[in-house]
Amino acid sequence: MKVKALVAVRSGSQRVQNKNIRPFAGSSLLEIKLEQLLRIRNLDGVIVNSNDDSMLEIARKMGCEVVKREQKYASNEVSMSEVYKNMAENFNGDVIVYSNVTNPLLKDYTIEKAIDTYMMKADDFDSLNSAHLIKEFLFKEGFPINYDLEHQPRSQDLPDIYALNFAINIIERERMIECKNVVGKHPYIWGIDDIEATDIDNPLDFEFAEYVYTHHMDYKGVKSGI
């Protein structure tokens, strides 16, 4: 059984222009993520799926497999469900470790342990998906949804609610095609801390992640075992 990472990148990011390849800590988000995945001990390869020839060339030079994505599946008009299905159909492997370049603070150790955990629990769960704990007072349509206004708890006593962050997702190729998602029908929610969960979605996220990556060695993947 071949377990390979799948890195999906495209041109045309809107909120942070060219975020995948713009300078980040002396490198780029794409190069940092590929360097990390190439050193993960329990991966059999890394596949980069993109509509952008320059990103595919970076990946090719680094020793990754590349898949040119049809422009249709890199546009904002097509649903992510169809994008996931298309990427899985063009994936050369059995188990997909889907990892975003926009989570640069995810540690090597976390990825390796997630893969080991997925393999051990594959009989009971059909995907493993990273998430972080939300301990906040949540409202919907003017009403609290995770606590009672008349008996307000301390924040630490709020119920455990997890938010998917898509830093790492593991699923069999055939299941991803069937579900059209990186989340299966019986997912194992893999908790990671708030820092590792950092997802670059706007310019402030970019600056924050770059600062932490540069100044706090615990959050550079190469130092993940410390």
Buried (B, 14 or more C-beta within 10 A) or exposed (E): EEBBBBBBBBBEBEEBEBBBBEEBBEBBBBBBBBBBBBEBEBBBBBBBBBBBEEBBEBBEEBEBBBBEBEEEBBEEEBEEEEBBBBBBEBBEBEBBBBBBBBBBBBBBBBBBBBBEBBBEEBEEBBBBBBBBBBBEEBEEEEEEEBBEEEEEEEEEEBEEEBEBBBBBBBBBBEBBBBBBBBBBEEBBBBEBEEBBBBBBEEEEBBEBBBEBBEEEEEBBBEEBEE
